[in-house]
Amino acid sequence: MRLLVLIFRNSALPLLLSALAGVAAGVSGAAVLTVINERLDHLGETSSRAAWVFLVLAITAVSTKVVSKLLLVWVSTRVVRNMRVELSEKILSAPLRTVEKNGRGALLAALTTDIHQIATAMIEFPEQCANAAIAMACFAYLFWLSWWLALIYVGIFALGIIDYKIVARRAQPSIVEARSLWDVLISYYNDLIDGNKELKMHRARRGEFMSRSLTPTATNMMRHSWRWNWILALANGHTQMIFFALLGIALFVAPHVSFLAPQVLSGFVLMSLYMGGPIASLVGAIPNFKLAEVSLKKITELGLALGEADHRDVSNEADAARPPFGSVELRGLVYSYEGEEGESFRLGPVDIRIDAGELVFVVGGNGSGKSSFARILTGLYPHDGGDLLLDGELIGDDNRDTYRQRFSTVLSDYHLFKSIYGMTGSEWSNGASHLIDRLGLARKVKVIDGELSTIDLSQGQRKRLALLNAFLEDREIYLFDEWAADQDPAFKRVFYHDILPALKAAGKTVVVISHDDQYFERADRIVRFEEGRIVEDRLVREQPAAKVAV
Ligand SMILES: Nc1ncnc2c1ncn2[C@@H]1O[C@H](COP(=O)(O)OP(=O)(O)OP(=O)(O)O)[C@@H](O)[C@H]1O
């Protein structure tokens, strides 16, 4: 049902036109057969009227078929494009936790396999509507020829459908299982690519990764795919048998039951043969519809339902000028990670107020909650309890995206884009070149046509480029999550002694997550986390304004 809604939401008119053209092709094809059937009865006699009818019907059958196909190709290319864009937008607008929880494997499977399956079914749909219409037109003709024989045909058909359903139902669990295994296989593909070094370095790990994870999953998928394919092939075989049964009845049984004119019998034989193609195609398309339903369900389970309104974590409003802020405050703020066995980590309650222009170092041991705090503070995760306020205004679902736009960040799991998106004109390009120079990368990286010439650099150099991005964004609040961890001692010093004070001097608010205790005295204030809570919040000293411009 959801599939039908989706089909009609996307390109309803061309799909309808294609279906109508398909019906016209099928009906005119069937009409050609009635002319043939009629002429077979008068072999040897000439009729120019019949010849003209034959010619017009044949041309109509071929041309409408071509039109129907062309419309389908036109629609199909657009449907696939639209779904790719829509699903990407859904992923962009979904809350970050939804994206993280789903994982790369499931999302990539949705973007590739599921979209392909749904698009295939959408494209099949009008063609199969046309096939169903052709079958109905054929049956109408059969009823006109002999109602009682046509009724027997309908009865046999109904039995065939019931039989198909009984057999095909057994394929469903394997279809679902094969699709679930595909997610797992993609996550192993990720390991294969991202963990290639680790796998190359250790023979036993490599062997076990293949023998315990990747190969069994691929084998399992093969088994399930084989199972549902043979079950449906068997069900298709049953359907084929029905046509032979129909032909057999027309040829061998019906003449003994009651007198039927030879033209009636040949009509039944011809129509049985003609219907065979469309009905076989209809039955053959059923797996595609089943696969598409499974794919749609998968996408919905990811929290990214296509074609339905959902909770948006991003706003499409134009970026308006914002008045400078005075303070950000967290009051009794709580956030929990849910594991399989309930809550796995709780941040908070956290109470803190950060005033504009402060340089705050957030410190603490591994797993104490610093990065989680950063994600809440920047509005990347919605908090579970307590309040987040900007100048006294509560931050919630409606204004979180706008709130986020005040931050420039380099998070610990940052991603570096080769293009510096979101900045236009030569101004940023000149700025970028200048900053690249200041970051000590001038001999490595250039800005060419709005793109960085390379991002294939060392970890530390890549992080400098991430910093470049943050500088270009030029927002009010900077947040760096262990930015200096990969830097050499000289550049670490530049970061703490030049860059941070320069940002402060420029009126920026800076939050630095750091393990570099030798530089802690560079902060205005130190906030220490332990087990998800602030255990220390102390002023260090007033930072002198820096002389170095960033
Ligand atoms: N994506 C996640 N899913 C589930 N739990 C998480 C996730 N990220 C962090 N946690 C939980 O939150 C705790 C705190 O993690 P967090 O990354 O905030 O610590 P941290 O202080 O930044 O550590 P580090 O100094 O090692 O970066 C972890 O111990 C873990 O239990």
The ligand as a Tripos MOL2 file, in Angstrom:
@<TRIPOS>MOLECULE
LIG
   31    33     1     0     0
SMALL
NO_CHARGES

@<TRIPOS>ATOM
      1 N1         28.3070    6.9920   20.0450 N.pl3     1 LIG1
      2 C1         28.1610    6.5250   21.2890 C.ar      1 LIG1
      3 N2         27.2350    5.5700   21.5380 N.ar      1 LIG1
      4 C2         27.0520    5.1180   22.7930 C.ar      1 LIG1
      5 N3         27.7540    5.5250   23.8490 N.ar      1 LIG1
      6 C3         28.6880    6.4660   23.6620 C.ar      1 LIG1
      7 C4         28.9390    7.0120   22.3680 C.ar      1 LIG1
      8 N4         29.9180    7.9270   22.4810 N.ar      1 LIG1
      9 C5         30.2600    7.9510   23.7820 C.ar      1 LIG1
     10 N5         29.5320    7.0760   24.4950 N.ar      1 LIG1
     11 C6         29.5840    6.8380   25.9430 C.3       1 LIG1
     12 O1         29.8520    8.0630   26.5510 O.3       1 LIG1
     13 C7         30.9870    7.9650   27.3770 C.3       1 LIG1
     14 C8         31.7390    9.2890   27.3020 C.3       1 LIG1
     15 O2         32.2700    9.4250   25.9960 O.3       1 LIG1
     16 P1         32.9060   10.7820   25.4970 P.3       1 LIG1
     17 O3         33.3210   10.5640   24.1040 O.co2     1 LIG1
     18 O4         31.9600   11.8690   25.7720 O.co2     1 LIG1
     19 O5         34.1740   10.9000   26.4730 O.3       1 LIG1
     20 P2         35.4420   11.8280   26.3750 P.3       1 LIG1
     21 O6         35.6020   12.4360   27.7110 O.co2     1 LIG1
     22 O7         35.3280   12.7470   25.2240 O.co2     1 LIG1
     23 O8         36.5870   10.7480   26.1140 O.3       1 LIG1
     24 P3         37.9840   10.8960   25.3160 P.3       1 LIG1
     25 O9         38.8710   11.7630   26.1280 O.co2     1 LIG1
     26 O10        38.4460    9.4890   25.2700 O.co2     1 LIG1
     27 O11        37.6490   11.4700   23.9720 O.co2     1 LIG1
     28 C9         31.7680    6.7640   26.8670 C.3       1 LIG1
     29 O12        32.4510    6.1350   27.9040 O.3       1 LIG1
     30 C10        30.6900    5.8870   26.3270 C.3       1 LIG1
     31 O13        30.1940    5.0570   27.3520 O.3       1 LIG1
@<TRIPOS>BOND
     1     1     2 1
     2     2     3 ar
     3     2     7 ar
     4     3     4 ar
     5     4     5 ar
     6     5     6 ar
     7     6     7 ar
     8     6    10 ar
     9     7     8 ar
    10     8     9 ar
    11     9    10 ar
    12    10    11 1
    13    11    12 1
    14    11    30 1
    15    12    13 1
    16    13    14 1
    17    13    28 1
    18    14    15 1
    19    15    16 1
    20    16    17 2
    21    16    18 1
    22    16    19 1
    23    19    20 1
    24    20    21 2
    25    20    22 1
    26    20    23 1
    27    23    24 1
    28    24    25 2
    29    24    26 1
    30    24    27 1
    31    28    29 1
    32    28    30 1
    33    30    31 1
@<TRIPOS>SUBSTRUCTURE
     1 LIG1         1 GROUP 0 **** ****
